[in-house]
């Protein structure tokens, strides 16, 4: 009886072992829906490497963003299929600038197989906590200036963006994928330099001397500011999903400190402007203002400049001692400085 039971048990064990082996083989085969729809239990490890392109500073004569804006704040959103609704992921992170002015982050996440779209916007900030940002990035589809009062002549307006399609195929379990992308500037930068600084300071020193006031020329710039007035419409809202400005306003202006560059050159300010397409045009009235009294000492109107996306346009002229009432067109289709012949 005992032997009989053992014989039967042995036969049964052989049958069970064969069945278990077949089941093990079958369990390694994973079937997916033919059309890719339905419930997909796969999770794919995704690594996204992002970096900024600092090319906008290549032709700048006065870029100190490495000192005044040493960090870059990234906002990254990933959506299923297309932009809209709630993102499946929103990631914010900071990164210090590298020696070449770029900044990089690495995003690690996992997603189900499928098609996605990524949008990223990055801006220069004061520290790794993101302080000093000049943009409200709560909605990447409607990025606006964070401050009520418009501000110019600050490197904290330097920014970058990127849109990327992501395809995670459902052809394997526990897959891994690495993507990389470069954020480009959606803005152009314009700098205005007066080349008649020596003549202006000499005349001002003579006037002060007649009043019994003696002062060093280097210190005289502290008593003045440049005023930028944008005529017509100026872009004030940007859509990182489409890559175009979506709103513009009139009456935009700001005051800038005067920064001497040499004995005869002084920077009257700079600004960043969102560009629709490859280039945009702005019209500027540039004035010299007495800090103490608010009096406009000189005004030059009609500066019409075409600003290229991702580039710096440098405008030079005798803006301190020459007034102008008519417009001047400036073509910045070349990567060079612009010298404006001014009337005597």
GIJORA-V708627 format. One line per field, one symbol per residue. ss: DSSP state (A for helix, B for strand, O for the rest). phi: phi as a letter, one per 30 degrees, with the letter a starting at -180 (. if undefined). burial: # if it has 24 or more other C-alpha atoms within 12 Angstrom, else .. A space follows every 10 residues. Layout:
ss=???
phi=???
burial=???
//
This chain:
ss=OAAAAAAAAA AAAAAAAAAA AAAAAAAOOO OOOOOOOOOO OOOBBBBBBB BBOOAAAOOO OOOOAAAAOO BBBBBBBBBB OOOOOOOOBB BBBBBBOOOO OOOBBBBBBB BOOBBBBBBB BBBBBOOOOO OOOOBBOOOO OOBBBOOOOO OOOOAAAOBB BBBBBBBBOO OOOOOBBBBB BBBBOOBBBB BBBBOOAAAA AAAAAAAAAA OOOOOOAAAA AAABBBBBBB BOOBBBBBBO OOOBBBBBBO OOBBBBBOBB OOOOOBBBBB BBBBOOOOBB BBBBBBBBBB OOOOOBBBBB BBBBBBBBOO OBBBBBBOOO OOOBOOOBBB OOOOOOBBBO OOOO
phi=.ddddddddd dddddddddd ddddddddcc cceecicidc ddbcdccccb bccdddcdcd cbbbddcdbd bbccbbbbbd iadkicddab bbacaddddd jdbbbbccab bdelcbbcbb bbbdbdaddi didcbccebd dadbddcddd bbhbddcdbb aabbdbccdc cadhdbbbbb acdcddbccb bcbdccdddd dddddddddd ciccaddddd ddcbbccccd dicbdbbbcd dcibdbabbc idaacbdccd cadcbbdcka acbdccicab bbcbccbcbd edcidddabb cidccccddi bccccblddc cbcbccdbdb ccdcdadccc dcdd
burial=.......... .......... .......... .........# .#.#.#.### #######.## ###.##..## ########## .##....### #######... #####.#..# ####.##### #######..# .######.## #####....# ########## ########## #....##..# ########## ########.# #..#...... ......#..# #.######## #..####### ######.#.. .######### ...####### ######..## ########## ......#### ########## ########## ####...#.# ##....##.# ....
//
